[in-house]
Amino acid sequence: MKYLKVIVCIIILFAGCKKKTEPPFYKISDEIKSYGDFKIGSYWIYKNDSLNIEDSIYIDSYYYKIWEIRENLSNDSKLNYKYETISISSENSQHTHTLNFTLGNNYKLLIDEQDLVNKLGWSIEFFNNNLIENIIVNNIDSLSISNIKYNNIIYQKSIVTTYDVHNGDGINTITTKDTVEYWLAKNVGVIKRIVKNSYYREELNLLRYNVVQ
């Protein structure tokens, strides 16, 4: 009987010391961050081969947040899981071209681009293995652009539905199916981009850059 009491006490002791299970915390991987996490101070200067001009894109806002998903709207309810997101916006000096990055749980890496001159916009998602329709993805060891060699390239070609960007009224009207090609270099960002359809073609090639990560 004495030994039985000891065993019961040990079981109770271990049960009381059982480690509390923490809810899952879904973090953005370092690999994804290396291709799309750029802070204020970052800029890229491109050659627009279609127009034979140079243009610069610079980061103008950076927002990081940890979201908590609970059982209901009350902050006191059970925490189911957490996830982090990063939202980055950039534009050119003429405020006619925006290039935005979203990293997080819903999108691995989403690039949303708007050309306000031609009133076109599109969104491309990277690192999502479930996207298989009309998408070609290749990994390239190295690529030289404007006599600069870049390593660890992700090439993605997508057929997307662009939307017509309306200035001021907040309405985006679906327009055409476009071919969009991106070349992303690790720790650099977008080094080349081509968008084209039956009446429009634009090619950007990186000339020089400065990134802060």
Rosetta blueprint (number, residue, H / E / L):
1 M L
2 K H
3 Y H
4 L H
5 K H
6 V H
7 I H
8 V H
9 C H
10 I H
11 I H
12 I H
13 L H
14 F H
15 A H
16 G H
17 C L
18 K L
19 K L
20 K L
21 T L
22 E L
23 P L
24 P L
25 F E
26 Y E
27 K L
28 I L
29 S L
30 D H
31 E H
32 I H
33 K H
34 S H
35 Y H
36 G H
37 D L
38 F L
39 K L
40 I L
41 G L
42 S L
43 Y E
44 W E
45 I E
46 Y E
47 K E
48 N E
49 D L
50 S L
51 L L
52 N L
53 I E
54 E E
55 D E
56 S E
57 I E
58 Y E
59 I E
60 D E
61 S E
62 Y E
63 Y E
64 Y E
65 K E
66 I E
67 W E
68 E E
69 I E
70 R E
71 E L
72 N L
73 L L
74 S L
75 N L
76 D L
77 S L
78 K L
79 L E
80 N E
81 Y E
82 K E
83 Y E
84 E E
85 T E
86 I E
87 S E
88 I E
89 S E
90 S E
91 E E
92 N E
93 S L
94 Q L
95 H L
96 T L
97 H E
98 T E
99 L E
100 N E
101 F E
102 T E
103 L E
104 G L
105 N L
106 N L
107 Y L
108 K L
109 L E
110 L E
111 I E
112 D E
113 E E
114 Q E
115 D E
116 L L
117 V L
118 N L
119 K L
120 L E
121 G E
122 W E
123 S E
124 I E
125 E E
126 F E
127 F L
128 N L
129 N L
130 N L
131 L L
132 I L
133 E L
134 N L
135 I E
136 I E
137 V E
138 N E
139 N E
140 I E
141 D E
142 S E
143 L E
144 S E
145 I E
146 S L
147 N L
148 I E
149 K E
150 Y E
151 N E
152 N E
153 I E
154 I E
155 Y E
156 Q E
157 K E
158 S E
159 I E
160 V E
161 T E
162 T E
163 Y E
164 D E
165 V E
166 H L
167 N L
168 G L
169 D L
170 G L
171 I L
172 N E
173 T E
174 I E
175 T E
176 T E
177 K E
178 D E
179 T E
180 V E
181 E E
182 Y E
183 W E
184 L E
185 A E
186 K L
187 N L
188 V L
189 G E
190 V E
191 I E
192 K E
193 R E
194 I E
195 V E
196 K E
197 N L
198 S L
199 Y L
200 Y L
201 R E
202 E E
203 E E
204 L E
205 N E
206 L E
207 L E
208 R E
209 Y E
210 N E
211 V L
212 V L
213 Q L
